[in-house]
Amino acid sequence: MKLLEQAIREKGTVLPNDVLKVNSFLNHQIDTELMIAIGKEFAHLFAQEGITKVLTIESSGIAPSFMAANELKSPLIFARKKKSLTLQDNVYTSSVYSYTKKETNEITVAKEFLNCNDTVLIIDDFLANGEAALGLASIVEQAGATVVGIGIVIEKSFQPGRNKLLQAGYRVESLARIESLSNGTVTFVTKNHLEEVQHENENCSLSVV
């Protein structure tokens, strides 16, 4: 998605330890026009999947997920990271480790919002090690619902998250794929690299079957 890549190049900041700061348009301040475009792109990619719910995790995943859910005419659910007095019982839970924050969060979703008849699209802001997406997928599976795909705004392709999700049998669609953050420079995955990865993905799919 060229519009997103442009925003990353112009407004993103590369920090030590392969951290990409995008607070100016995604993780703190929200570029609403960009989020609308992101939502439309996710809706286009998954338009034929019969999605009944969109699921994300608070808080940075909410903006792009809201736009996608709005386009898909589906309710949006966000998993909570913090305990709530109104969300104590009858919940699905999963543990998610954050490598950036070096902490584990127990995420929760009320059982009343997910059931075995649901077809769910998971969306998150970043994909690095895949912990958040796998945690959300676990909640969907606890409900007996179906994960039809995982949409990612920004993927760090040099980290193992994508392969973990593919090996688990999930479809992964990332709008911006970063090959490297070396020397403070953002390098996106090239077409040739994408063809190589597609071949690897086919092998992953075969191994899952």
Helices and strands as residue ranges (DSSP letters): H 2-11, E 13-15, E 19-21, I 23-27, H 32-45, E 53-57, H 62-72, E 76-79, E 91-98, E 103-110, G 111-113, E 119-127, H 131-142, E 146-156, H 161-167, E 172-180, G 182-184, E 187-188, H 191-208
